Structure formats: structure tokens, C-alpha cells
Amino acid sequence: MDELNDQGVELYSHHGVLVKSQNQIRDDDSHCSGTLSIIEYSGIGKCIEWKPTEVLVDSETNDQEWAMVNAVGRRNRTSSGSNESQSRCRSVRIEVAHLKSFRVTRNRQQVTLMERDGTTHSVFFFQHGNADCFVAALKGNIKTVRSKKDKHLYIVPDEPESQLDRSFAELELFTENTTDVVWKFVRNLHHRPYETTLETFAKLTDIWLFKSSEQRREEEVAELLNRSLTLNETSADAIGEEYAVVDLRNGPLLPPRPPAPRGPPLSIEQWAQFQDEDGHIVEVEILKDIIFRGGVVPNLRYEVWKFLLGYFPWDSTHADRQKLRKQKVEEYFQMKLQWRSITPGQEQRFSDYRERKSLVEKDVNRTDRTLPFFAGENNENLMLLSDILMTYVMYNFDLGYVQGMSDLLSPILCVMTNEVDAFWCFVGFMDKVCSNFELDQAGMKQQLQQLHCLLSVTLPDLSAYLEKHESGNMFFCFRWLLVLFKREFSYQDIMRLWEVLWTDLPCPNFHLLLCVAVLDTQQHILMENNYGFTEILKHINDLSLHIELDSTLSKAEGIYHQLTSAICLPDVARKIIGLDPLGGPDTLEQKEPLQTTDIDNGLKVEEGPESLETLTFSPRTGEVAFERSLNLNYL
């Protein structure tokens, strides 16, 4: 361990990992807890390191936007700690270049590493959660292939150069070393999914827009990015993966789309009429319908949002709400006191808290600073924004803080102005969208799959076009879904849109129909201009602040009524918009996992490890099939 004083870049770290080396003979070594990391050194390259808790040193967080996992930082390795603790729990280092294979067992909580000389080096046990994040990070830094004979075994091929490296070199996209660029992208993709993907899309867009036609090859650019997202892994043993084929015979017959006029916002006079003398809100469904059709007048949002976001129950009285608010004030300040009373020494030993606090501080300083409410230095509203987010960390420490959440709090704080009221309304909002920010990204995967399903049924021509132009994964809509269109509309429009969506009318997942409505408006532009992969991405991004809200909401509602009146609408689509399944011939039939299946009618169902289900509808044959078309290992 002579190089411990070298500077290294921390690519990944996981706390609370137990280690047991194969040659350990002392019983007290078998339960050493510490941090497992992937470090890159200038001299020896990438290493897998485990260090016991007693000798851990701090790591600095890189500034990054839209990151789900904080993974890249620079740290100085030191050999601090007592000789006694080091002799009890020895640090472990394995050069990645010497790694031959690794095995994941015990419900994916245990990882065993084997070097190329045949030595089984160490066994790492993940006490909290499982080893999926470590495995994903490892895959992002080395090429791995899953064994076809042993589903728990991952093999590191001998050849370091991959087809992905050669593809970048052939396209001559970068002037620097191709391999370094490729693996930097793949590594960052695991730990900074949103930012890395959008940065890469932007770079490829620049190449497409500013290179001459002789220098750019669209199909190769699209194939390049898709290949970089999939890492070309074997899919022979994707655990738990399934697909389904739905036979619709003649396909769904969509009637003409009915008009869906918008209405005026809820007025102060109307609001008073929906309350009895005790303060109960009466005829709640009618009230929600008014809000859905027109929103709420701005000076009434302070009251109405508390009901829409679950802060106050609809059936509560004035007295009930006064009592509830008193309780909520006490509860809020108890949680706030918890984090404010953490001493500097405690914070130094509390890495999870320290990292989340750092993210909050960085995000707050760049959230909506152009608005008068947050403008200027030493703005008290910025302090409120920070305090609320830090208190939410204590309220929901499992989720904590993830970059992008400040975007959701900002309009709520502008409306409420009060710290406590803003916090509890934010809690209600996060209850609705928290799956967007969870580490496993299950919520985002499901929404992208559902969006593709609805698009395939509603706009089959556009869906087929996107598939043909390498955009069927719907990833260009990622930002829409992640922060619920916050970046797509003006500040006043986003407030109105959110209060419409908070009514949960006319169906679950109405925000997905809103996406379909926007794409319906852009369909002819995309198709008639024969936009390719990068132009689709650029065009959708350029729609920011250029989408007309009322007409889009009206079109989305019309699409909903069109789908509910459709004949033979597949059950998968019916469930997405809250309809009971028909249970007819289009009921899902579960199959065994397959790698690639070509169906006689030309419909292709593909699978891969950790891939994303999508649904493709073929108007010619009337068949619908799930397709796992987005194979992103960072998800």
C-alpha cells in the first residue's frame, strides 16, 4: 500500500461494507466495516479499494446537476489511524487491470473478486441494501460479460479495446484519446445519469449541426449512443425479465378526437361557496373539476394548494385546520432542530448528511435566481429554501436530497412564503413524484414505458418513425417527466399546470397524455422534415418556453376521451389511464425470458439486462408487443 499518499479520483464509494479476505485467520477480522471504493490513480490506473472506517478520509463532492448518485470527487489518500486498528482491519487494494471475474451471491449482497492469477482475493458483504450500485459502477469502468453457465458470475474479457472504443475512433468525434473519452462517458453515465446523457446528446447534436454533410453520418451517431448506453452486454440471464405479446386482431379503433374546452380559474367567490359554515369543503369533485379546467386565481393559491397537496384534509373544519397547523408547526421545528443541532464534529463523521448538505447548498444558489423572489445576494428566501430542503432530509432520510428537488420547492415557497406551510406542501408534492428521484429509477423507467405505450396506440405513425430513427426509448422526454415540465413553461404557467395535475383528473397519469399532446403537435414537423436522432433531441429541447399551455391541456384531455371511447384498446393502455382491463384476447400472456425474438409480422421484441419495457403497436397487423428498448445500465 505504498501509493496510499498518491492523489486519486474517487469514481465510486459505498459505505458500510464488510470485508473478509480469504487468508484471514483471525475471527475479529471477519466483521470489519468500511468503505468500498473505485479509485483512479495517475500511476497505476483504476483500483478497487476497501478501507476500514477507522482510516477513512473525507472526499470532496464535484459540482453536478441532475445527479442521482454523488460519485466523482478528489481525495488525498492518507494512512491515518492507529497501528492497532490497521493491524485489526487491513486495507484492501486490487488493481482493476488484474481483475479476472467477480461473483454476486447471497441475494446480491455479497461480491467475491478473483484476480487473473486465480487468487480469490476478498469477499465483500453489503450490509445496507445490495451490491447493485457497486456492480453497475464496476461495469462502467471495465468491460464485463455475464457467464452463460453461471448467472452469478461476471467475467472480465482479456481484450481491453471494445467495439465502442473503435466506433468513437471511426467517427472522429474527439481529438483526445478515444478510450479515455468513452470510459469517462460510461463511468459518468452510471453516477450522473441525467447530466451525462444530456451532455452527450448536446455534444452529438453539435457534431450533427456544425460538421459538414460529408463528415457526419447520422445512423452511425445514433448507433454509437445506443451502443454506449447498452455497453453491448449479454442478456442471456436477465433475472426476472419478461415480455408479453398482445394480439389485438384489428387493432384499437380510435374515434374522432372530441373538443375539450378550457374554463375560467376558480374564483374567490366560488371558493367561498364550496365551504359550509364550519369550514368543510363540500362537493369536492365539482371543485376539482373547476380547478382542472382553469386552475386557481393567483391570490387564492395560498389556501387551495394546501388541500390539493394533502396538507389539509378536504373534510376538515376551521377548528380542525387550526389544530392541525399547530401540530405541524411543532413537528417541523423539531425536525429542523435535529439538523441544526448537529455539531461540526458530528457532521465530519456523518458522511451521508454532509454530502446531502453540500448538494442542497449548491442547488439553492442556482435555483430560479432570475426571479425577484430569489434574486440578489444574502436573500432571506434562499435561506428559507435551504432550511426547508435540509429539514426534508431529516423528514425522509431514505430519499434525502437529490438534485432537482429544489426546482419543485421553488414555486411552492413563492406562493406560501411561510416556511412551515411551504414545507408541508412540498412533502405532499414529493409524495406524488418521489419515485422520480429514487436511486433504482423504477419510477422513471415505468413512466417512459407507459409513455411509449400511449404513443404507440395514439400516434402509431409517429411511434414507428421514432423507432426507425433510434428515438423509440423516449429519452428525449426525460426532462419533462423528471421535474414535471418545470423547465418547459413559464413560472406562472407551471403553477397553473401543477395545480391542474394535482387534481388527479381526468385520470391517473394525465401528465403522460400531456406529453403525447405535445408530440402530437410536433408530429408533422418531426416527420416532414425527416428529422433524425440528434435533430429530434434538439427540436424537443428547443420547445422550452414555447409550448402553449391551454391548447396542450385541451388536446391532452381530448386524447383521453378518444382513448376511453376506443374499440379494442389494449389492457396495458387501459390500465395506464385508470380503466378496468377488458380481460379479452389482449390480456397479457407472460412468456419466458428471451434475448431476441423476430415475429412473423415484422414486430421485434428485444431484451437485455436491466432494460426498459416499451410497447410497440403495428397498425398493419393489429398487434401490440412490449419491447425492452432502452437498455441503460445506470438505471
Helices and strands as residue ranges (DSSP letters): G 2-5, E 7-21, G 27-31, E 32-41, E 45-52, G 53-55, E 73-76, H 83-88, E 92-95, G 96-98, E 99-105, E 110-115, E 120-126, H 132-141, E 145-146, E 153-155, H 163-171, H 178-191, H 193-210, H 218-230, E 245-247, H 268-273, H 284-294, G 298-300, H 301-308, H 318-340, H 344-348, H 351-364, H 380-395, H 405-416, H 419-433, G 434-437, H 442-458, H 460-468, G 475-477, H 478-482, H 491-501, H 510-528, H 533-541, H 549-564, H 571-576, E 596-598, E 604-606, E 611-618, E 623-631
